């Protein structure tokens, strides 16, 4: 007997988003035959990169379990964009070696703060990260109150090609390389064990607290890379897009099938879920639909992702609530 579609999606939760993205790709090509032209690939990847990297940034915390829904990664990505355009580039931090490490350090620090709040102080992740998101929104509104264009800087090549390689492909590959490196360490197994059952993981000697703090820190690092990708694409500050990227992270997470209960999911689902959003955005633009409708479409996709995920057991709203028994590791 062939397995049902729910069983297939349960075993490989990104399949739904994969099938949807393939269908949307075909529709985009029909609507605009030049969509798939090789000359357009660098721009397509540059447009996809911020969406995909914000989605990737939501993944480690979600995999770590305990309702690890990080609502701050979208605002954090925008904050890195705002700081880069308003503060770093104009004040002499205008090279990759001076600005990129600083942005990554900021992302890691914010991620570690989220991890501390949720594991040591035991705030519910969705509440803790929402509070941090509000603080970041305030920074974005203060520093980037007026959108400005970025001076000539090193990020511009990342929206084009570096030799034969699209620049955005390098940014998209960075989380994959880091994730593959982690697979060679004990941390990768500890992360999924913690997400699957933190009490059992703690009993097996896993430092659950450290594992989750590192997961949130990874999310912060990926969000910083997303901020760089956003700057490369628009070459201006985008403080007004803060709430938009919160929706992007949630929608891609739901579509990609990463379980809020923890222990299941990965970067594949994040990339495929973001690809769906990118293809919808492109199709809406091609068809001349008013831009304000895109948030409505994303909201519908979020509901669809939650419904499909719930049928497959990958997404449950109860997962964001605190457990009665959680390890104090």
PyMOL commands that set and color helices and strands:
alter all, ss='L'
color gray80, all
select helices_A, chain A and resi 5-11+15-31+33-36+38-63+73-91+96-119+125-143+154-159+167-183+186-196+198-203+208-234+239-256+267-286+293-312+317-320
alter helices_A, ss='H'
color red, helices_A
select strands_A, chain A and resi 161-162+165-166
alter strands_A, ss='S'
color yellow, strands_A
deselect
rebuild
show_as cartoon
